[in-house]
Amino acid sequence: MTSTGAAVNDPTCTIPYPIPHDGTGYLHVYEYQTSTGIGNSKNNVPAKTPPSRLILYCGGYPDDYRSFIPLAKRLVQTSSPFHSNSGDTDDAARGNCAVAIMCLPGHERAIGSVAPESNVPYAPNKDGYSFADWTACVREATRTLRKHYSSSSAAGAERIPLTCICHDWGMMAGITHINQSIESDPINASGLTPDDVVLFDVMPGLHPKVEQNFLETVTSIKAKRSTTQDNEAFVEALYKHEGVPVLFSLRVYHVAIAIIFGVYRYISSWISYAIQDIIVIFLIVARTLPIDAPGPGGDIKHALELNLAFADKSYRCYPYWNLCCDSFHSRFDQTYVHAPIDMERTPLLFIYGAAKMKSLHDRHSVAYLEYQSQLSKGKKTPSTRVVRLEGAGHNIQTRRVDECFREIVHFLGLEEM
């Protein structure tokens, strides 16, 4: 890695975008910095040259944008070829990634931080935000990011590739937006559909048609007792994983954390603060949280630190309250919460921790991705794959930065500078 420039902790710029209920969200954008400005002095790309790839990160509960800063700082110091309108790649001209970090709506505020420079006051919706609201936020954040960089691109230049990275509840918002965009805009004329997707530790199920074909193929292979290498990999992938059949079914910890927001919203914020620490400790002792087992520096310590880090920690529990309420009233729509149907068109990288108390991935999905990874070996373009991090828990994007960085760089075909 060269020393020609360095990213700093503060974002290169902060871009507001509209969110439901007359609110404002913020994209915290990181770009590579050189002594002459934004650019890539190693590859002779002048300052303020538009990036060759955009990365949009959407985190989950209870993180704000700071959780992704270490990985963002690494990713902006990678480069990739610019693409011409003919589809050819000009290796002589290379540019850097720009990484934009967004939070779940209402998760911007934390102790010691204020809303970014803006005349719009920070006022989260008191009832929290619905799953439809989250999806709208990702859509508007994508639109805003595209608009911000379209003005700096050369006239007639090919659209800058976009990667969407999601973790935790951010997966639900991101993957719903992606599938809705694919359905409503098949040719991606709007540019709102990402070119590829990275999911951290949380993986939805397959589309019903894809899953049906998948299971029929497994049944056929078993019936024929095939011994080809690809078929062996297919069957082995299906049965070696542990996972849950329905990702967002209600669980004990969902209800327990939902109670915290209910008390906060309808009884007393102070009482909610008092019971939250007790509930979190109880869930950890009862081993019902999807974090890793006790150990030095593990996710349990991280979970407790997060629980004490935010002034509005009880408010941040609203996703669990909405999940319980929507499930109780049978209005929880998971129609678009599934892996992309066509993973040739929308390649997917799934990275997950293997040492958690509870899995947050669908067994069939991971098996299917592993088989697709086997079929795509040797391809130069991004291809669907699965990475299992041994000894890792749920918060891999903060606890295992180096491994996540290497896998993303490999998946996207980037080059570390």
Order of alpha helices (4+ residues) and beta strands (2+ residues): beta-beta-beta-beta-beta-alpha-beta-beta-alpha-beta-alpha-beta-alpha-alpha-alpha-alpha-alpha-alpha-beta-alpha-beta-alpha-alpha-beta
